[in-house]
Amino acid sequence: MAPQRRPHGQVRQSQVITTFGPGAMVDLPRHAVIIGGLECWGQPGRQIHEERLEARLRADLEIPGLTLHAPPVDDPSVDEAATGITAWRFPQWFVAQYEVKYRSGDRSRPLVHARALIQDKYVEDRKKYDVQPVRWVQACPRGHINDVDWIAFVHKNQATCRRQLWLDERGTTGE
């Protein structure tokens, strides 16, 4: 049996129910992830007894057997299967830390999809460059989130061109 891969990052239990809960985008050292919903949590943690909150939620949600549990705790042992909360790599578009400068002071960086990366790096002329996630995303009023389809956006939904996309920046702060 192949050993399980350990996660690239971890958050504390208190962060999972506040800042980094379901649907949150979390920056990790090499990429970003979106935290899965409650249906993607591993085995529930210890049960929490808070009578007034439980009664209110049972009434509001019309779930008579509702119980509250702490977020799951991941076993730190490398040999054990992951027991924490599922997170998906998101977004899938990145800007490479490789730039082409122009006399005007403008600069361009390659805009690349995760499929084009080699070992999480952008490769140009056999040199490897770090990438940063592009955090411009699209969402609907119901909360569904997705990457911007940059190829369709740039080509006004005529996505037949497959040439390299570039992100142009101006000014000292990339505005």
C-alpha positions as CSV (number, residue, x, y, z in Angstrom):
1,M,0.0,0.0,0.0
2,A,1.4,3.4,-1.0
3,P,1.9,5.9,1.8
4,Q,-0.6,8.7,2.1
5,R,0.4,12.2,1.0
6,R,0.3,14.7,3.9
7,P,-1.5,17.9,3.4
8,H,0.3,21.1,2.2
9,G,-1.1,23.1,5.1
10,Q,-3.2,22.8,8.2
11,V,-5.5,25.1,10.1
12,R,-6.6,25.1,13.7
13,Q,-10.1,23.9,14.7
14,S,-11.1,27.4,15.7
15,Q,-10.2,28.7,12.2
16,V,-12.4,26.1,10.5
17,I,-15.5,27.5,12.2
18,T,-14.6,31.2,11.6
19,T,-12.1,32.4,9.0
20,F,-11.4,29.2,7.0
21,G,-14.8,27.4,7.1
22,P,-16.6,25.7,4.2
23,G,-16.3,27.6,1.0
24,A,-13.3,29.7,2.1
25,M,-10.3,30.2,-0.1
26,V,-7.1,29.6,1.8
27,D,-3.6,30.5,0.6
28,L,-1.0,27.8,1.1
29,P,2.7,28.1,0.3
30,R,2.5,26.9,-3.3
31,H,-1.2,27.3,-4.3
32,A,-4.6,28.1,-2.9
33,V,-7.5,25.8,-2.0
34,I,-11.2,26.0,-1.3
35,I,-12.5,24.3,1.8
36,G,-15.1,21.6,1.2
37,G,-18.6,21.7,2.7
38,L,-19.7,19.8,5.8
39,E,-20.5,16.7,3.6
40,C,-16.7,16.6,2.9
41,W,-15.6,16.5,6.5
42,G,-14.1,13.3,7.8
43,Q,-15.4,11.6,11.0
44,P,-17.0,14.2,13.2
45,G,-15.1,15.4,16.3
46,R,-16.3,15.2,19.8
47,Q,-20.0,16.1,20.4
48,I,-20.7,19.6,21.7
49,H,-23.7,20.1,24.0
50,E,-25.2,23.6,23.8
51,E,-28.8,23.1,24.6
52,R,-30.2,26.5,23.6
53,L,-28.3,26.5,20.2
54,E,-29.3,22.9,19.5
55,A,-33.0,23.7,20.3
56,R,-33.0,26.7,18.1
57,L,-31.3,24.9,15.2
58,R,-33.7,21.9,15.5
59,A,-36.6,24.3,15.3
60,D,-35.3,26.5,12.5
61,L,-33.9,23.6,10.3
62,E,-36.7,21.2,11.2
63,I,-34.2,18.4,12.0
64,P,-35.3,16.7,15.2
65,G,-32.2,14.6,15.8
66,L,-29.7,17.4,15.1
67,T,-26.4,17.2,17.1
68,L,-23.4,19.5,17.1
69,H,-19.8,18.3,16.7
70,A,-16.4,19.9,16.8
71,P,-14.5,19.9,13.4
72,P,-12.5,16.7,12.8
73,V,-8.9,16.5,13.9
74,D,-6.4,15.1,11.5
75,D,-4.1,12.4,12.8
76,P,-0.5,13.8,12.6
77,S,0.9,10.3,11.9
78,V,2.1,10.0,8.3
79,D,1.1,6.3,8.2
80,E,-2.5,7.0,8.9
81,A,-5.2,7.8,6.3
82,A,-6.2,11.5,6.2
83,T,-9.1,12.2,8.6
84,G,-9.4,16.0,8.3
85,I,-11.5,18.2,6.0
86,T,-11.3,17.9,2.2
87,A,-10.0,20.9,0.3
88,W,-9.7,21.3,-3.5
89,R,-7.0,23.2,-5.3
90,F,-8.7,26.4,-6.5
91,P,-8.3,28.5,-8.5
92,Q,-6.8,26.7,-11.5
93,W,-5.3,29.7,-13.2
94,F,-1.9,31.1,-12.2
95,V,0.3,34.0,-13.2
96,A,4.0,33.1,-13.6
97,Q,6.7,35.1,-11.8
98,Y,8.4,35.6,-15.2
99,E,8.0,38.9,-16.8
100,V,8.7,40.7,-20.0
101,K,9.3,44.4,-19.5
102,Y,8.6,47.2,-22.0
103,R,10.2,50.6,-22.4
104,S,7.0,52.3,-21.1
105,G,7.5,50.5,-17.8
106,D,4.7,48.1,-18.5
107,R,5.3,44.4,-17.9
108,S,3.6,41.2,-19.0
109,R,3.4,37.9,-17.2
110,P,2.2,34.6,-18.6
111,L,-1.3,33.6,-17.5
112,V,-1.4,29.8,-17.3
113,H,-3.8,27.0,-16.4
114,A,-2.7,24.4,-13.8
115,R,-2.7,21.8,-16.7
116,A,0.2,23.7,-18.3
117,L,2.4,23.6,-15.1
118,I,5.2,21.2,-14.7
119,Q,5.7,20.2,-11.0
120,D,3.8,23.4,-10.0
121,K,6.2,25.6,-12.1
122,Y,5.9,27.5,-15.3
123,V,8.6,26.4,-17.7
124,E,10.1,28.8,-20.3
125,D,13.3,28.0,-22.2
126,R,14.0,25.1,-19.8
127,K,13.9,27.5,-16.8
128,K,11.3,27.0,-14.1
129,Y,9.4,29.9,-12.6
130,D,7.2,30.1,-9.5
131,V,3.5,30.9,-10.0
132,Q,0.8,32.6,-8.0
133,P,-2.9,31.8,-8.1
134,V,-5.1,34.3,-9.9
135,R,-7.8,35.1,-7.4
136,W,-10.3,36.7,-9.8
137,V,-13.2,34.2,-9.8
138,Q,-16.8,34.2,-10.8
139,A,-19.8,33.4,-8.6
140,C,-23.5,33.2,-9.0
141,P,-26.1,34.7,-6.5
142,R,-26.5,31.2,-5.0
143,G,-22.9,31.0,-4.0
144,H,-21.5,28.7,-6.7
145,I,-17.9,29.7,-7.5
146,N,-15.8,28.9,-10.5
147,D,-12.6,30.1,-12.3
148,V,-13.0,32.8,-14.9
149,D,-12.7,31.1,-18.3
150,W,-9.9,33.4,-19.4
151,I,-9.7,32.0,-22.9
152,A,-13.4,32.6,-23.6
153,F,-13.3,36.0,-21.9
154,V,-10.4,37.3,-23.9
155,H,-11.8,35.9,-27.2
156,K,-15.4,37.0,-26.5
157,N,-16.6,33.3,-26.3
158,Q,-14.9,32.4,-29.5
159,A,-12.4,30.1,-27.7
160,T,-10.6,28.6,-30.8
161,C,-7.3,30.3,-30.2
162,R,-4.9,28.4,-27.9
163,R,-1.9,30.8,-27.9
164,Q,-0.3,31.9,-24.6
165,L,-2.3,34.4,-22.6
166,W,-0.5,37.3,-20.9
167,L,-1.5,39.5,-18.0
168,D,-0.3,43.1,-18.5
169,E,0.6,45.3,-15.6
170,R,1.2,49.0,-15.3
171,G,2.5,51.2,-12.5
172,T,4.6,50.3,-9.5
173,T,2.0,48.2,-7.7
174,G,0.5,46.3,-10.7
175,E,-2.7,48.4,-10.8
